[in-house]
Amino acid sequence: MSTKLITVFGATGAQGGGLVRAILSDKSSNFKVRAITRNASSEKANALKKLGAEVVEANIDDTESIKAALDGAYGAYFVTFFWEHFSAEKEMQEVKNFIDAAKTSNLKHIIWSTLEDTRNWVPLDDDRMPTLQGKYKVPHFDGKGEADNLFKEANLPVTLLRTSFYWDNFIYFGMGPQKGEDGNYYIAFPMDDKKLAGIAAEDIGKCAYGVFKENGDLIGKTIGIVGEKLSGSEMAAKLSEALDINVIYNNVSPEAYRNFGFPGADDLGNMFQFKRDFNDDFNSIRDEELSLKLNSELQDFDKWLSINAERIPLE
């Protein structure tokens, strides 16, 4: 059985790291992994080396660097990280670099980690939500969604993988329960009673590995992955039980969320409003059954909390 090398960009991040670990933990497969990072001597890179990964330095701002990282690979996982620079324009350029490099490679399967272009639902002249960065509604969505067409136009063998809200944001992104003056804890989203599609970040990589294992059957497809879809109230109840505190869902308005004042609050306020206002469209493509087929270890929110509750910071 011939070995299939997968080049994973963002290998020290949440998505890429999950994929690298999924490949390395499957001792019976014919896949091997090349983990791409900008700093091969970092603590996270060294951890991947210890697990058995080939760790290679590359920079997604440099097309020649990407080409070298793809040399000899069967497949590649392409992901960008908007929150590092907050620029959808930069993200688009990074995708163009991926595509230019991929066109000169011999890749048989690409997974592009993407999201919706919300302007297909809310045009720029629609004032239900403000336009940001001059030409986006949800910059960290729209740049990725616009880039989908570039992969198609380049006629590359790509699966478009639409991800969901990371439950890990309760740990790292300041979205965890905040203590109120009344002694209760609050989580705030402008979602009304609509369901928020969520997933454990580690499961994104595991699902991506499942896509590669489908032997090309999902090339040319757009798929969405999710662990569970829950309302704000349902998440608050589960957080209350897991953390042994009283967590209440604060259903703020999108405008209030946009004005919370932290970097990217306007982008996220628009994002949640999009997920609320077009909930059926957003959630219907994120398929629990398919996600579980791709990743038999897929976690629901209770399972994720049983592992991670103690990592959620509380005041």
GIDADA-V473057 format. One line per field, one symbol per residue. burial: b if it has 16 or more other ideal C-beta (glycine too) atoms within 10 Angstrom, else e. Layout:
burial: ???
This chain:
burial: eeebbbbbbbbbbbbbbbbbbbbbeeeebebbbbbbbeebeeeebeebeeeebebbebebeebebbbebbeebbbbbbbbbbeeeeebeebbbbbebbbebbeebebebbbbbbbbbbbebbeeeeeebebbeeebbbbbbbbbbbbbebbeeeebebbbbbbbbbbbebbeeebbbbeeeeebbbbbbbbeebbbbbbbbbbbbbbbbbbbbeeeebbeeebbbbbbbbbbebbbebbbebbeeebbbbbbebeebbeeeeebebbbbbbbbbbbbbbeebbeebebebbbebbeebbbbeebbeebbeebeee
